[in-house]
Amino acid sequence: MLQVAFIRDNKTKVLQGLAKRNFKNAATVIENVLSSDALRRRTQAQLDSTLADINTFSKEIGALYKSGESQKATLLKEKTSQLKTASKDLSEQLNKVTLELQELLYQIPNIPNELVPAGTSETDNLCVLEQGEIPILHKNAVPHWDLAKKYDIIDFDLGNKITGAGFPVYKGKGAKLQRALISYFLDKNTAAGYTEYQPPYLVNAESGFGTGQLPDKEGQMYHDAKDDLYLIPTAEVPVTNFFRDVILNESDFPVMCTAYTPCFRREAGSYGAHVRGLNRLHQFDKVEIVRLEKPENSYPALDTMVAHIKSILNELKLPYRILRLCGGDLGFTSAITYDFEIYSTAQKRWLEISSVSNFETFQANRLKLRYKNAAGKTQLAHTLNGSSLALPRVLAGILENHQTEDGIVIPEVLQSYTGFSKID
C-alpha cells in the first residue's frame, strides 16, 4: 500500500507510474485520496483541539471549585459536556474517513520502478537474458501429459475423479521426482543462506491484506467461510506475515526465508490447450524464497535472487529466458518483477516457472513492518520474494526436454535425490 504522505508529496510521479500500469481512472482515484486525507487531517486537528480544551477546562473547573466560584465552575462544566459530545462526534467522523481513506488506498497498485518498461500485456515484456541450448528431440517426442500416461507417473484422470480438473495424482517415479525437486530446491536455498520454515497452509484475512492478495486476488483464493480462512496461493503469504507488526533492528538484515508448501489457486476462467496437463493447476507444490532488506540494499538483493535461480536452472540443464515485466503485466504489489520461463521443446513454447519481485515498501506499509536505523528512526523495510521454484512446469520441462526414445533421463544433480537416473 502506498503511503498517503508519498502520494501527497509525489502526485505527478504517482500518476505517471499508474499510467505506466494502464491503471484506469488514476487521476480521479488520486484526487479522492487527497481529498479524504485532507478531511482526515482537518478532523484530526479539530478533535485534538477539542480534547485539549476539555483537558484545560477540566483543570480550571477544579480550581474554580477550590476558590469558591461554583457558578463559574458549573457554566464551564456545561461547556465541557458540550465539548465531550462534540469530541465523540468528531471521533466517529475521524474513524469513518480513516476507513474510507484506507479502502481507497487498497485500490491503488504499487508504483513501477523506472526500469519497468511501458506496455499493456505480456507481449511487451522485455527479454533480458536467454540461456541454454534448446534440445533437438527425437521424431516421436510428445508433450508431458502423454509421457505421464506412457510411464504411469502422473494420473490426471484419477485426480479429476477424486477432486476435479487441476488436481493431478503423482505416483511411482513421478512422486519420487516431485519429492526430489522439493528437497533439491530447499537444499540449494538453505546453502545460499536462507532459513527453512514450514508455515501453515491456511491464513486469516489480515495476512491476505498484509501481502496484497486481498482484496486484489480475493476471487482467485479458496475461502473457508465458516472460519474465515484462506488456502494460501503461495508461501510468500504466511512467511512474509511472520513479520507483520514487527520492528527489526539494522543488525537483523538481511532476513532470508525459504519454505515449501502446496499452493492453491482457483484460476477462474483458465481454459484451453495452454492449460493442459501440468501447465495450469489448482493445487501445486512450490518452494519460495522471501527476503527483508534495508531500502538501499533491496535492488542488489534482487539481483542476487535472480542469480540464485539462474544457478538452479543451469544445474537442471533447462533452456530458459528472463523477462522484465512491463507495466501492464506487473503484479498489483510489485515495483519490478523478473519472470523466468523454460522452453518446452515438445510443446514448442515458453512456460513461466518463477517470478522474482521487489515490492519496496508496498507490502511493508500494509504489514507495518519497520526497522530502526542507526539514528534510532523507525522506517519501513523492503520486501522481496521469488519462486525457487514452482514445481509443475519445471517437472514438465524435465520430462519433455530430457526425453529419449527409451526413457526420460533425470538431470545428474537430482539423481542422488531420486535414487534412479532414468524413468523408463
Residue pairs with C-beta under 8 A, 6 or more apart in sequence:
1 105
1 106
1 108
1 212
1 362
1 365
1 366
2 14
2 105
2 108
2 110
2 111
2 362
2 365
3 361
3 365
3 380
4 33
4 37
4 101
4 105
6 14
7 14
7 30
7 33
7 34
7 37
8 34
8 37
11 30
11 34
13 111
14 30
14 111
15 26
15 27
15 30
17 111
17 112
18 26
18 30
18 108
18 109
18 111
19 26
20 112
20 116
20 118
20 327
21 109
21 112
21 327
21 328
21 330
22 120
22 327
22 328
23 29
23 108
23 109
29 104
29 107
29 108
30 108
32 104
33 101
33 104
33 105
33 108
36 97
36 100
36 101
36 104
37 101
39 97
40 94
40 97
40 98
40 101
43 90
43 93
43 94
43 97
44 94
46 90
47 87
47 90
47 91
47 94
50 83
50 86
50 87
50 90
51 87
53 83
54 80
54 83
54 84
54 87
57 76
57 79
57 80
57 83
58 80
60 76
61 73
61 76
61 77
61 80
64 70
64 72
64 73
64 76
65 73
106 209
106 215
109 216
109 330
109 332
109 333
110 330
110 332
110 333
110 334
110 335
110 359
110 360
110 362
111 335
112 327
112 330
112 335
112 336
113 335
113 336
113 358
113 360
115 324
115 336
116 324
116 325
116 326
116 327
116 330
116 335
116 336
117 124
117 125
117 126
117 324
117 326
117 327
118 124
118 326
118 327
119 125
119 326
119 327
119 328
119 329
120 326
120 328
121 326
121 328
121 329
122 325
122 326
122 329
124 326
124 328
124 329
125 323
125 324
125 325
125 326
125 329
125 339
126 323
126 324
126 326
127 321
127 322
127 323
128 322
128 323
128 324
128 338
129 310
129 321
129 322
130 319
130 320
130 321
130 322
131 310
131 313
131 314
131 319
131 320
131 321
132 313
132 314
132 317
132 318
132 319
132 320
132 343
133 319
134 319
134 343
134 345
135 319
135 345
135 401
135 402
136 345
137 345
137 346
137 400
137 401
137 403
138 403
138 404
138 405
140 405
141 345
141 346
141 400
141 403
142 150
142 346
142 403
143 276
143 277
143 344
143 346
143 347
143 400
144 277
144 278
144 344
144 346
144 395
144 396
144 399
144 400
145 154
145 156
145 276
145 277
145 278
147 153
147 399
147 400
147 403
147 408
148 154
148 155
148 156
148 174
148 277
148 399
151 173
151 174
151 407
151 408
151 423
151 424
152 171
152 172
153 170
153 171
153 172
153 173
153 174
153 175
153 177
153 423
154 168
154 169
154 170
154 171
154 174
154 278
155 168
155 169
155 171
156 168
156 169
156 277
158 169
159 165
159 166
159 167
159 168
159 169
160 167
162 169
163 283
164 282
165 282
166 267
166 280
166 281
166 282
166 283
167 281
167 282
167 283
168 278
168 281
170 178
173 418
173 420
173 423
174 423
176 418
176 419
176 420
177 395
177 398
177 410
177 414
177 418
177 423
178 285
178 391
178 395
179 417
180 414
180 417
180 418
181 389
181 391
181 394
181 395
181 414
181 417
182 260
182 285
182 287
182 391
183 417
184 413
184 414
184 417
185 260
185 287
185 312
185 388
185 389
186 196
186 258
186 260
186 287
188 308
188 311
188 312
188 388
189 196
189 258
189 287
189 289
189 308
189 388
190 196
190 258
192 256
192 308
193 256
194 256
194 257
194 258
194 289
195 256
195 257
195 258
196 257
196 258
196 259
197 239
197 242
197 257
197 258
197 259
198 259
198 260
198 261
199 232
199 235
199 238
199 239
199 242
199 259
199 261
200 232
200 238
201 231
201 232
201 238
201 261
201 262
201 264
202 224
202 229
202 230
202 231
202 232
203 229
203 230
203 232
203 237
203 238
203 241
204 228
204 229
204 230
205 214
205 228
205 230
206 241
206 244
207 230
207 237
207 238
207 241
207 244
208 214
208 218
208 221
208 230
208 237
209 215
209 366
210 237
210 240
210 241
210 244
210 363
210 366
210 367
211 236
211 237
211 240
211 241
211 333
211 363
211 366
211 367
212 332
212 333
212 359
212 362
212 363
212 366
213 221
213 230
213 233
213 237
214 221
214 230
216 332
216 333
217 233
217 332
219 266
219 268
220 233
220 265
220 266
220 267
220 268
221 230
221 231
221 233
221 264
221 265
221 266
222 230
222 231
222 264
222 266
223 229
223 230
223 231
224 230
224 231
231 264
232 238
232 261
232 263
232 264
233 263
233 264
233 265
234 261
234 263
234 286
234 288
234 385
234 387
235 259
235 260
235 261
235 263
235 286
235 287
235 288
235 290
236 288
236 290
236 385
238 259
238 261
239 257
239 259
239 288
239 290
240 290
240 363
240 367
240 383
240 385
241 367
242 257
243 255
243 292
243 367
243 369
244 367
244 368
244 369
245 367
245 368
245 369
246 369
246 370
247 370
247 371
247 372
247 378
248 255
248 292
248 369
248 370
248 371
248 372
248 381
249 371
249 372
250 294
250 371
250 372
250 373
250 374
252 292
252 371
253 292
253 293
253 294
253 297
253 371
253 381
254 291
254 292
254 293
254 297
254 301
255 290
255 291
255 292
255 293
256 289
256 290
256 291
257 289
257 290
257 291
258 287
258 288
258 289
258 290
258 388
259 287
259 288
259 290
260 285
260 286
260 287
260 288
261 285
261 286
261 288
262 283
262 284
262 285
262 286
263 283
263 284
263 285
263 286
263 390
264 282
264 283
265 281
265 282
266 282
267 275
267 280
267 281
267 282
270 280
274 280
274 349
277 396
278 284
278 392
278 393
278 395
278 396
279 351
279 392
279 393
279 396
281 392
284 390
284 391
284 392
285 390
285 391
285 392
286 387
286 389
286 390
286 391
287 387
287 388
287 389
287 391
288 385
288 386
288 387
288 388
289 305
289 308
289 385
289 386
289 388
290 383
290 384
290 385
291 298
291 301
291 305
291 383
291 384
291 385
292 369
292 381
292 382
292 383
292 384
293 301
293 381
293 382
293 383
293 384
294 371
294 373
294 381
294 382
295 360
295 361
295 379
295 380
295 381
295 382
297 382
298 358
298 360
298 382
298 384
299 358
301 358
301 384
302 336
302 338
302 356
302 358
302 384
305 356
305 384
305 386
305 388
306 322
306 338
306 356
306 386
308 388
309 340
309 354
309 356
309 386
309 387
309 388
309 389
310 320
310 322
312 388
312 389
313 320
313 340
313 342
315 411
315 413
316 394
316 397
316 398
316 411
316 413
316 414
317 402
317 411
318 342
318 343
318 394
318 397
318 398
318 401
319 342
319 343
319 401
320 340
320 341
320 342
320 343
320 353
321 340
321 341
321 343
321 350
322 338
322 339
322 340
322 341
323 338
323 339
323 341
324 336
324 337
324 338
325 331
325 334
325 336
325 337
325 338
325 339
330 336
330 337
331 337
331 355
331 357
333 357
333 359
333 362
333 363
334 357
334 358
334 359
334 362
335 357
335 358
335 359
335 360
335 362
336 357
336 358
337 355
337 356
337 357
338 355
338 356
338 357
339 352
339 354
339 355
340 352
340 353
340 354
340 355
340 356
340 387
340 389
341 350
341 351
341 352
341 353
342 350
342 351
342 353
342 393
342 394
342 397
342 401
343 349
343 350
343 351
343 397
343 401
344 350
344 351
344 396
344 397
344 400
344 401
345 400
345 401
346 400
346 401
346 403
347 400
351 393
351 396
351 397
352 393
353 387
353 389
353 390
353 393
353 394
353 397
354 386
354 387
354 388
354 389
354 390
355 386
355 387
356 384
356 385
356 386
356 387
357 384
357 385
357 386
358 382
358 384
359 382
359 383
359 384
359 385
360 382
360 383
361 380
361 381
361 382
362 383
363 369
363 383
364 370
364 380
364 381
364 382
364 383
365 380
367 383
369 380
369 381
369 383
370 378
370 379
370 380
370 381
371 378
371 379
371 381
372 378
373 379
398 408
398 410
398 411
399 408
399 423
402 408
402 409
402 410
402 411
403 409
406 424
407 422
407 423
407 424
408 422
408 423
408 424
409 421
409 422
410 418
410 420
410 421
410 422
410 423
415 421
